[in-house]
């Protein structure tokens, strides 16, 4: 990561093609402010729009998203 306070978050969405209706991936990258969070590559985060923080930064991280079902197993006590 070049600047630890400015990670780049990629938002991926799936939309149908206008004519063929096949689902396509569309992505957009945002520079965000993460002054309150320690992040590592591949983490999922929630972002929200703010006032302009710099020339390209208009978003900040509002929280981390925990993925259900990955890495956490339920204990069977029955």
C-alpha positions as protocol buffer text, in pm:
chain_id: "A"
residue {
  index: 1
  type: UNK
  ca { x: 0 y: 0 z: 0 }
}
residue {
  index: 2
  type: UNK
  ca { x: 150 y: 332 z: -98 }
}
residue {
  index: 3
  type: UNK
  ca { x: -30 y: 552 z: 154 }
}
residue {
  index: 4
  type: UNK
  ca { x: -172 y: 377 z: 463 }
}
residue {
  index: 5
  type: UNK
  ca { x: -430 y: 654 z: 522 }
}
residue {
  index: 6
  type: UNK
  ca { x: -568 y: 630 z: 165 }
}
residue {
  index: 7
  type: UNK
  ca { x: -658 y: 277 z: 57 }
}
residue {
  index: 8
  type: UNK
  ca { x: -836 y: 219 z: -273 }
}
residue {
  index: 9
  type: UNK
  ca { x: -1167 y: 37 z: -242 }
}
residue {
  index: 10
  type: UNK
  ca { x: -1310 y: -145 z: -542 }
}
residue {
  index: 11
  type: UNK
  ca { x: -1690 y: -178 z: -565 }
}
residue {
  index: 12
  type: UNK
  ca { x: -1802 y: -461 z: -794 }
}
residue {
  index: 13
  type: UNK
  ca { x: -2161 y: -490 z: -917 }
}
residue {
  index: 14
  type: UNK
  ca { x: -2330 y: -725 z: -1161 }
}
residue {
  index: 15
  type: UNK
  ca { x: -2561 y: -580 z: -1425 }
}
residue {
  index: 16
  type: UNK
  ca { x: -2733 y: -743 z: -1722 }
}
residue {
  index: 17
  type: UNK
  ca { x: -2621 y: -658 z: -2074 }
}
residue {
  index: 18
  type: UNK
  ca { x: -2882 y: -430 z: -2235 }
}
residue {
  index: 19
  type: UNK
  ca { x: -2934 y: -654 z: -2539 }
}
residue {
  index: 20
  type: UNK
  ca { x: -2812 y: -1004 z: -2451 }
}
residue {
  index: 21
  type: UNK
  ca { x: -2915 y: -1003 z: -2080 }
}
residue {
  index: 22
  type: UNK
  ca { x: -2601 y: -1186 z: -1972 }
}
residue {
  index: 23
  type: UNK
  ca { x: -2472 y: -1072 z: -1632 }
}
residue {
  index: 24
  type: UNK
  ca { x: -2155 y: -866 z: -1653 }
}
residue {
  index: 25
  type: UNK
  ca { x: -1923 y: -745 z: -1379 }
}
residue {
  index: 26
  type: UNK
  ca { x: -1878 y: -371 z: -1354 }
}
residue {
  index: 27
  type: UNK
  ca { x: -1633 y: -222 z: -1106 }
}
residue {
  index: 28
  type: UNK
  ca { x: -1543 y: 123 z: -980 }
}
residue {
  index: 29
  type: UNK
  ca { x: -1251 y: 222 z: -758 }
}
residue {
  index: 30
  type: UNK
  ca { x: -1272 y: 486 z: -485 }
}
residue {
  index: 31
  type: UNK
  ca { x: -999 y: 646 z: -276 }
}
residue {
  index: 32
  type: UNK
  ca { x: -1114 y: 646 z: 85 }
}
residue {
  index: 33
  type: UNK
  ca { x: -995 y: 787 z: 418 }
}
residue {
  index: 34
  type: UNK
  ca { x: -915 y: 521 z: 678 }
}
residue {
  index: 35
  type: UNK
  ca { x: -762 y: 721 z: 961 }
}
residue {
  index: 36
  type: UNK
  ca { x: -953 y: 522 z: 1229 }
}
residue {
  index: 37
  type: UNK
  ca { x: -904 y: 169 z: 1091 }
}
residue {
  index: 38
  type: UNK
  ca { x: -611 y: -67 z: 1043 }
}
residue {
  index: 39
  type: UNK
  ca { x: -673 y: -241 z: 711 }
}
residue {
  index: 40
  type: UNK
  ca { x: -512 y: -520 z: 518 }
}
residue {
  index: 41
  type: UNK
  ca { x: -548 y: -630 z: 158 }
}
residue {
  index: 42
  type: UNK
  ca { x: -872 y: -812 z: 79 }
}
residue {
  index: 43
  type: UNK
  ca { x: -1082 y: -693 z: 373 }
}
residue {
  index: 44
  type: UNK
  ca { x: -1443 y: -596 z: 306 }
}
residue {
  index: 45
  type: UNK
  ca { x: -1543 y: -251 z: 431 }
}
residue {
  index: 46
  type: UNK
  ca { x: -1846 y: -24 z: 432 }
}
residue {
  index: 47
  type: UNK
  ca { x: -1788 y: 327 z: 291 }
}
residue {
  index: 48
  type: UNK
  ca { x: -1992 y: 646 z: 305 }
}
residue {
  index: 49
  type: UNK
  ca { x: -1973 y: 974 z: 119 }
}
residue {
  index: 50
  type: UNK
  ca { x: -1830 y: 1280 z: 297 }
}
residue {
  index: 51
  type: UNK
  ca { x: -1719 y: 1631 z: 218 }
}
residue {
  index: 52
  type: UNK
  ca { x: -1413 y: 1651 z: -9 }
}
residue {
  index: 53
  type: UNK
  ca { x: -1108 y: 1549 z: 194 }
}
residue {
  index: 54
  type: UNK
  ca { x: -858 y: 1601 z: -87 }
}
residue {
  index: 55
  type: UNK
  ca { x: -856 y: 1622 z: -466 }
}
residue {
  index: 56
  type: UNK
  ca { x: -973 y: 1260 z: -512 }
}
residue {
  index: 57
  type: UNK
  ca { x: -1101 y: 1155 z: -166 }
}
residue {
  index: 58
  type: UNK
  ca { x: -1478 y: 1189 z: -115 }
}
residue {
  index: 59
  type: UNK
  ca { x: -1543 y: 877 z: 94 }
}
residue {
  index: 60
  type: UNK
  ca { x: -1453 y: 746 z: 439 }
}
residue {
  index: 61
  type: UNK
  ca { x: -1472 y: 399 z: 590 }
}
residue {
  index: 62
  type: UNK
  ca { x: -1771 y: 368 z: 822 }
}
residue {
  index: 63
  type: UNK
  ca { x: -1706 y: 11 z: 934 }
}
residue {
  index: 64
  type: UNK
  ca { x: -1568 y: -333 z: 860 }
}
residue {
  index: 65
  type: UNK
  ca { x: -1797 y: -601 z: 717 }
}
residue {
  index: 66
  type: UNK
  ca { x: -1759 y: -944 z: 872 }
}
residue {
  index: 67
  type: UNK
  ca { x: -1818 y: -1226 z: 626 }
}
residue {
  index: 68
  type: UNK
  ca { x: -2057 y: -1491 z: 751 }
}
residue {
  index: 69
  type: UNK
  ca { x: -1955 y: -1851 z: 709 }
}
residue {
  index: 70
  type: UNK
  ca { x: -1585 y: -1792 z: 638 }
}
residue {
  index: 71
  type: UNK
  ca { x: -1338 y: -1883 z: 906 }
}
residue {
  index: 72
  type: UNK
  ca { x: -1596 y: -1910 z: 1184 }
}
residue {
  index: 73
  type: UNK
  ca { x: -1750 y: -2248 z: 1263 }
}
residue {
  index: 74
  type: UNK
  ca { x: -2045 y: -2315 z: 1487 }
}
residue {
  index: 75
  type: UNK
  ca { x: -1986 y: -2537 z: 1788 }
}
residue {
  index: 76
  type: UNK
  ca { x: -2216 y: -2838 z: 1799 }
}
residue {
  index: 77
  type: UNK
  ca { x: -2297 y: -2899 z: 2165 }
}
residue {
  index: 78
  type: UNK
  ca { x: -2585 y: -3142 z: 2108 }
}
